């Protein structure tokens, strides 16, 4: 085990929530994605914006620790500023629980972002995972680097 990256695990119920969540991109009309399910509208969105990939990310609830609304809103503003500082474009969205058990998390679909930037976002904003979207239109979970080192 690498001492800089102690082995961590994400609770099973959190993984289930990630896989069952709806990842909505605010477009006309809105695009709802689910993990590992091909989405032609999402693929078309990337093509329309002339990018090969995107990252769906939030700054809410770092490492699954629930924060108050105002604190989450401040973190999300910092994420939007971070994205802008990198010169990237983003579309608004939200991660939602289809059963309504947890509150929707304001999110961004960062156009043109790849795996390296995804890891940067997760590290900077303490997220367990993000959703990667490639030109094939299949949204996939990408986990924080600390979960990929053993």
C-alpha positions in Angstrom: 0.0 0.0 0.0 1.2 3.5 -0.9 1.2 5.6 2.3 0.4 8.7 0.3 -2.8 7.0 -1.0 -4.3 4.9 1.8 -6.9 2.5 0.6 -10.3 4.0 0.9 -13.6 2.6 -0.2 -16.9 4.3 -1.2 -19.9 2.9 0.7 -22.0 0.5 -1.4 -25.1 2.7 -0.9 -23.2 5.7 -2.4 -22.2 3.6 -5.4 -25.8 2.5 -5.9 -26.9 6.2 -5.7 -24.3 7.2 -8.3 -25.4 4.4 -10.7 -29.1 5.1 -10.3 -28.8 8.9 -10.4 -30.1 11.1 -13.3 -27.4 13.4 -14.6 -29.4 16.2 -16.2 -27.8 18.7 -18.7 -29.8 21.9 -19.0 -30.2 22.0 -22.8 -33.2 22.5 -25.0 -34.7 20.1 -24.3 -32.9 18.9 -21.2 -30.7 15.8 -21.6 -31.0 13.1 -18.9 -28.2 10.7 -18.6 -27.7 7.5 -16.6 -24.5 5.7 -16.0 -23.4 3.2 -18.7 -26.5 3.8 -20.8 -25.9 5.1 -24.4 -27.4 8.5 -24.9 -27.7 9.8 -28.5 -28.7 13.3 -27.3 -25.5 13.6 -25.2 -23.4 12.4 -28.1 -25.1 14.9 -30.4 -24.5 17.7 -27.8 -20.7 17.0 -27.8 -20.7 16.9 -31.6 -22.6 20.2 -31.8 -20.0 21.8 -29.5 -17.2 20.2 -31.5 -15.6 18.4 -28.5 -14.8 14.7 -28.0 -15.4 14.6 -24.3 -16.9 16.3 -21.3 -16.9 16.0 -17.5 -20.1 16.2 -15.5 -19.0 17.5 -12.1 -20.3 19.1 -8.9 -18.6 20.7 -5.9 -21.5 19.8 -3.6 -21.0 17.6 -0.5 -17.2 16.9 -0.5 -16.4 13.2 -0.3 -20.1 12.6 0.4 -20.2 14.8 3.5 -23.5 16.7 3.4 -23.1 20.4 3.7 -25.7 23.2 4.2 -27.2 24.8 1.1 -25.2 28.0 1.4 -21.9 26.2 1.8 -22.6 24.0 -1.3 -23.6 27.1 -3.3 -20.3 28.8 -2.4 -18.4 25.7 -3.4 -20.3 25.5 -6.7 -19.5 29.1 -7.5 -15.8 28.4 -6.8 -16.0 25.4 -9.3 -17.6 27.6 -11.9 -14.8 30.2 -11.4 -12.2 27.4 -11.6 -13.6 26.2 -14.9 -13.7 29.7 -16.3 -10.1 30.3 -15.2 -9.0 27.2 -17.1 -10.7 28.7 -20.2 -13.2 25.9 -20.5 -16.9 26.2 -21.4 -19.6 24.6 -19.3 -23.3 23.9 -19.4 -25.4 23.9 -16.2 -26.9 20.7 -14.9 -27.9 18.8 -11.9 -27.4 15.3 -10.4 -30.7 14.0 -9.2 -32.1 11.1 -7.3 -35.0 9.6 -9.3 -36.6 8.6 -6.0 -36.2 12.0 -4.4 -34.4 10.7 -1.3 -31.6 13.3 -1.7 -31.6 16.8 -2.9 -30.4 17.6 -6.4 -26.8 18.7 -6.7 -26.1 21.6 -9.0 -23.5 20.5 -11.5 -21.6 21.5 -14.6 -21.0 19.7 -17.9 -17.5 20.9 -18.7 -17.0 20.7 -22.5 -13.7 19.4 -23.8 -12.5 18.2 -20.5 -10.8 14.8 -20.3 -9.6 12.4 -17.7 -6.7 14.6 -16.5 -9.0 17.6 -15.9 -11.5 15.3 -14.3 -8.9 14.1 -11.8 -8.0 17.8 -11.2 -11.6 18.7 -10.4 -12.1 15.7 -8.1 -8.9 16.5 -6.2 -9.6 20.3 -6.0 -13.2 19.9 -5.0 -13.0 16.7 -3.0 -15.4 14.6 -5.1 -15.5 10.8 -4.9 -16.3 10.6 -8.6 -17.4 12.5 -11.8 -19.2 11.4 -14.9 -17.1 11.2 -18.0 -18.8 11.6 -21.3 -17.1 10.7 -24.6 -18.2 11.0 -28.2 -19.9 7.6 -28.0 -22.5 9.2 -25.7 -22.1 6.7 -22.9 -21.7 8.3 -19.5 -19.2 6.5 -17.2 -18.1 7.0 -13.7 -14.5 8.0 -13.1 -13.4 7.7 -9.5 -11.1 10.0 -7.5 -7.4 9.0 -7.9 -7.3 7.9 -4.2 -9.7 5.0 -5.1 -7.6 3.9 -8.0 -4.3 3.5 -6.1 -3.8 0.4 -4.0 
